[in-house]
Amino acid sequence: MLGAPVGDRDDDARGSPVAAPSSPRELVLACADLLHRGDVDGARRVVDVLLSGADPRGDAADRLAHHFARALARRIDDKGVDAPAGAAPTPSPSPSAYLAYNQIAPFLRFAHLTANQAILDAAANSVARRVHIVDLDVAHGVQWPPLLQAIADSADPAVGPPEVRITGAGPNRDVLLRTGDRLRAFASSLNLPFRFHPLLLPCTAQLADDPTTVLELHPGETLAVNCVLFLHKLGCEGELATFLKWVKSMNPTVVTIAEREASIGGDYTEELPRRVAAAKDYYSAVFDALEATVPPGSADRLAVEHEVLGKEINAALAPGRTGEHVRGFEAWAAAARGAGLSPQPLSAFAVSQARLLLRLHYPSEGYVAEEVRGACFLGWQTRPLMSVSSWQ
């Protein structure tokens, strides 16, 4: 564990050591405070202590400290300046890490399952024979095979299943094309009429000018806009409000929103120590959950922490326009209402499905799923970690 002394901001040029915090958490917060006060040299010394002492293969506290140290080191190296507006986005996790995350942690499957049920409920209550899903972050498309299977299984044999079309958005054309190929092959195996349209982002200007043309919206279809782990990638409050108003302008049958339950702002006007403390609070619970439910030394867990959670921590601590804006459910709900969307409480079946998912695939007394304020929350012990809600 950590305990080496580090210099504070008043050290002279020789860097004489003084008494310093000893726990990984204290060192991370001390580094954030030094950076906030402009003591880059002092912050770099603390980061060096963290990186030399926090074992990335150790216990949850050490592994978490290691990833926070890497994120802070990256911020120091970038000199805390805003990234240009056209800067490349953070690379997506590899398919293997993404699938491993799905297997060892319930967050993605919980979000996908609960959002899918809201879409199925909306389609069941519609007379339309076409279902169009606009997925703003389709990635590898793992959310959609269960939904396609459910639509095929519930179809009336006399008329057959409805046509399903997915507009899948993302920043990588090759990934989108491979995702479309996999989904088309799966739908074909079900004899389900299916189309996939790749939408390369960013294309904000074109979408704002004429979303009907770009998205091929048609009257008489059940339109679902899927925002699973997407809204936090938008910039300031104004960009979020503009996006949600654009969604509302399409008159969707259902809008699904799934986000992490945290308050981690990416705005450079928010003090870095506060952002780091909020991120530490959230990711401490995530790392504790993985520590309690995944076997020691798991290669999958290390890959997930490096390629998924580590990148999330980098994004949460990044300065300026590169930072993410993770809010709690109340903030997302207020933004949705402000855009004219109305809450649609999730069905009791959706909540019971979420609980069954935890019991069958992530058996631990620590994970909890419950319905609160019309949304479904996933938590670890008493700490909410994710919410899923439905809007119209």
Secondary structure, DSSP 8 states (H G I E B T S, - for coil): -----B--TT--TT---B----SHHHHHHHHHHHHHTT-HHHHHHHHHHHHHHS-TTS-HHHHHHHHHHHHHHHHHHTTT----TT--------HHHHHHHHHH-SHHHHHHHHHHHHHHHHHHT---SEEEEEETT-TT-TTHHHHHHHHHHTS-TTT---EEEEEEEES-HHHHHHHHHHHHHHHHHTT--EEEEEEES--HHHHHH-HHHHHT--TTSEEEEEEES-GGGS-SHHHHHHHHHHHHHT--SEEEEEEES--B---TTS-HHHHHHHHHHHHHHHHHHHHHHS-TT-HHHHHHIIIIIHHHHHHHH--GGGS--B--HHHHHHHHHHTT--B----HHHHHHHHHHHHHHS--TTEEEEEETTEEEEEETTEEEEEEEEE-
